Amino acid sequence: MQGLKKVTSYILITFILLITIISILGIWEVISLEDVMSKIFTSLFVIFVASVIVLFIFSVLIKDSNKD
């Protein structure tokens, strides 16, 4: 469980760094920020929804199978 927390922490830190770099490039008008941010938020929303579904499946199915 501790290893999973570390991996998740590193993934979140990586996401934050990438979004920060993209934002800074958008501020300096190196890239078009509107298109990139729209795609980033859409992708994060899809990942969030998928995570909620997986968490629901694990909490319902695995919890019920442990009772047997």
N, C-alpha and C positions, 0 to 999 in steps of 0.2 A: 504494500500500500504506500509506503514511503517513497519507493521508486516512481510510482505513478504520479505522486504529487510533484516530484522534482521534474519529471518529463513535462508535465502540464505547465509548470512554472516557466520552464525554458521556452516552451512553445508560445505562451502568452507574452513573454519578454520579446521574442522574435517578432511576433505580430505588432507589438507596440513600436519596436524600432523601425520596422518596415513602414508602418503608417506615418511615423514621424518623418522619415526620410522623404516619403512621397509628399507629405504636406509641405515640407521645406522647399522641395523642388517646385511645388505648385505656387508657393508664395513668391519665389524668385522667377516665376513664369517660364520655367524650363519645360514643364509639361502642362497640359490642360487639366486642371484640378477637378473640374466638374465631372468629366467623364470617368476619371480614375476613382474619385470618391464614391460616385454612384455605383460603380462595379464592386468596389471594396465593401460597401455597406450591404449590397445585395448578396454578395458571396458570404459575408459574415452572418446575414440573416438565414441563408440556406443552411449553413453549418450549425447555427443555433437550433433551428427546427429539427435537423437530423439528430442532433445531440439530445434534444428533449424526447424524441421518439425512441431513441436507443435507451435512454435512462428509464423511460416508462416501461419498455419491454423488459429490461433487466429487473426493475423493481417488482413487476407483476409476475412474470414467468419464473424467474429464478427464485424469488421469495416463496412462491407456491410450490416449486419443486423441492425446496429444502424442507418443507413440512412433512413430506412423505417418508 
